[in-house]
Amino acid sequence: MNFSSYELPQGLKLNLGCGPVQPQGWVNIDGSNRAWLANRLNFVDRCLVKAGVLKPTEFGKQVTVLDLLKPLPYKNDSVACVYAGELWEHLEIDQAHRLTAECFRVIAPRGCIRLVVPDGVHFWRRYLEIYDEMQAKPRGERSEKPLVDHTHLYFRDICTRKSWFGSIGHKHKWQYDDLQLIRLLESHGFSQVERMEYRISRIKDIDKLEMSDFLIVEGVKA
């Protein structure tokens, strides 16, 4: 796909769940407790870093702190595009629907939304590959360790452990595949919704935002 001639409408460019990725020209938005602390109580944050209680952060007064579970504080049709890298999986499915609807409301016609999430199909396909490899071995040579290692991060570190200064509890609350994510956007009015290649987008400065080659879906508000 070649979008070199595609022109987004005039308006704000929202980078939802920005984390440390905060390019100029974007409204970089984060709802984590650490973003709130560094933005609203910056002196306290710096003192806690100096005392060794917290690690240094790239959050600060330059980041817009919003509770993304509430309506977005932007007018209808006022936003050129929305980008969210590794955010939607932190939302419960009803929360994801509400935020997607809010994005559709604020995006102007011909504006676009682009979401990046971990690819559930890739994760479970690799799990089954490891399982088949173990099953093909003689019983005495089998080991459960590769399966445990593969699921360790997902189930122990991400899904069940809350980090007070992480993003929305820093837990994955849903796992997407391209069928689910495309349908989510379409169900709220977006059109031309397709799975996209890494850094191939209607958003011309996408290389400033996109850091993960995961499952990427982009759609347009007609």
Secondary structure, DSSP 8 states (H G I E B T S, - for coil): ---TT----SSEEEEET-TT---TTSEEEE-SHHHHHHHHSHHHHHHHHHTTSS---S-STTSEE--TTS--SS-TT-EEEEEEES-GGGS-HHHHHHHHHHHHHHEEEEEEEEEEE-BHHHHHHHHHHHHHHHHTS-GGG--SHHHHHHHIIIIIIISS---TTSGGGG-----B-HHHHHHHHHHTT-EEEEE--TT-SSSTTGGGT----SEEEEEE--
